[in-house]
């Protein structure tokens, strides 16, 4: 029987179970289930994946999305795929209580299978500061200008695509969403 407590790492003083170990736990319980990860969007600077977990009869049991950018990780493609798989596993309960902020869009926690002994030290990373409310208003006004009456729904969809919420919006997410709105504006998305 898999014991997750043997595989915790400390992340900001909390126990965290990496995706690699959640996968081992899942495979021990369900060796005949399938995990399919598909790249939904990819260019030279970012990738978005969707992972779907199906039982032995092909019935979908959970799914999860993951996005990453080259700016944050050189191996952003693998990180996005691993994030999607980790979220799909967490939705099934594998490591949910130890998933750290994987289910809270506010952290930059993205792990991929690592060699034993390698461990990311969060204190080495610069602290991300949330975007001020005033900047969020500016972003929403830009969305209203481009999308008209559907601005709120489109804005929420763009935040989901970016992997953030109003509470976790930071400069990276802000810039990404702004660029997407500008792309739509050029295409005449209203």
N, C-alpha and C positions, 0 to 999 in steps of 0.2 A: 504494500500500500504506500503510495507516494506521500511523503511528509514535506509539505512546502516550507515549514519552519527551518529546515536544514539548508535552504537555498536563499534566504533573505539577504538583501543588501540594505544598508542604511541610506536613506535618501531624505535629507532634511529632517533627521532624527526619527523618521518613520520607517517601519519595515516595508520593503518593496520586493515583489517577486517579479523577476525579469520575464519577458515574453518567452525566452528559451525554456525556462523551467515551467511556465504555464503550459507550454506545448508538450513537454515530457509528461506532465500530470494528465493532460487531456488524452494523449496517446495511450497511456496506461489504462485509462478508463474506457476509451472508445477506439480500439485499433482499426475498426472497420468503418469509421466515419471518414468523411472527406472534408478537406479544407481547400477551397479554391480562391486564389487571389488574382484579380485581374486589374491591369493598369487602365484606369479610366481616362487619364490625361497625363501627358508627358511632353516636356520640351527640354531644352538644355539647362533650364534653371529650376524646374520643379516637377513633381510627380504627385498624382492622386491615385490611390488604390482602393479597391473594395474587396474585402474578404468575406466569403460565405461558407458557413459550416453546415453540412448536410449529414443526416443519419444514414444508416446502411441501406435505407430504401430511397435515398435521394431527396428526402423531405428537408427543406431548409429549417434549421434550428436557430441560427443567429447570423448576424452580419456586422461588419464594422468598416469604417472608412479611415484612411490615413493619408495625410498630405505632408510633404516636406519640400524644402527648397535647398538648392545648392549653397545658398548664402549661409545656411546653418550647418549643413552636413555635406561633405564631399561625396559621400555615398548615399545621397538623398533618395535615390531610387529604392535601394534596399531598406532604408529607414522607413519610407512611406509604406512599403509592403509589410514590414514587421509591425508597424503601428496598427495597420488595418487588421492583421491577424490577432494581435494582442487585444484589440478592442472587441473583436468577434468572440474570442475566448472569454473575455471578461463578461460579456453579455450572457454567456452560458454559466457563469459563476466560477470560472477557473481563475482564481486569484483576485476576484473582485475586491475582496476585503484588503488585499495587498497590492492593488493596482496603482497605488499612489494617486497621481493626478491624471492618469491615462483617460479616465472618464470625465475629468474636469478639464475642459479645454484650455485652462489657464497656464499650464506648465509646459515646458519644452522637453518633457521626458519622452525620449524615443530611444528604445533599446533595440538591439539586434543581437543575434547569437554572438557571444564574445568568447574569447579564449579564457579559460579559467585563470583567475588571478587578476584579470582586467576589470576594473571597476571605475565608473565615472564618479568624479568627486564634485558634487554640486557646488561646493564652496569655491571651486575654481572658475565657475561661470559667472559672468557679470549679471547682476540683478536686472531683470526686465521691469521697466516702469510702465504702469498702465497709461493709456492715452487719456488726457483730460477730457471731461465731459464736453467742453467747448469744441474740441477737435472732433468728437463724435457728432456733434450737431452739424459741423461743417461737412462732414462726410455724408450725413443724412440729407442735408440740403442739396448736395451735389447729386445724390440719388434721386431726389424729388425732381430736380431740374431735368434729369435724363429720362427717368421712368414714369414721371407723372403720377397718376393715381395708384399705380401698382408699386410705388417706391418702397413702401414698408415691406411688402412680401419679397420683393427682389433683394432688398437690403438684408433681410433675415436669411435668404437663400445664399447670398454672397458670404455672409458671416459663417454659415454652415460649411460652405465650400472651402473657406479659408481655415476652418477648424477653430473658430473663436466665438466668443459671445461679447455682449456689451461690457461685462465685468472683466473679461480677460483680453480685451483689445489692447494691443501694443503697437509700436511703430511698424513692425514687420507686417502685421495683419492690416493695419491702416493703409500702408503703401500698396499692398497687394490688392485690397478691395478698391482703392482709388484707381489703380491701373485698370482693373476689370471694368469699372464704371466708365472710364474714359474710352476703353475699347468699344463698349456698347454705344457710347455717345457717337463715336466715329461711324459706327454701323447704322446709326439712326434707330436705336432700340426702343424709343418711346412708344 
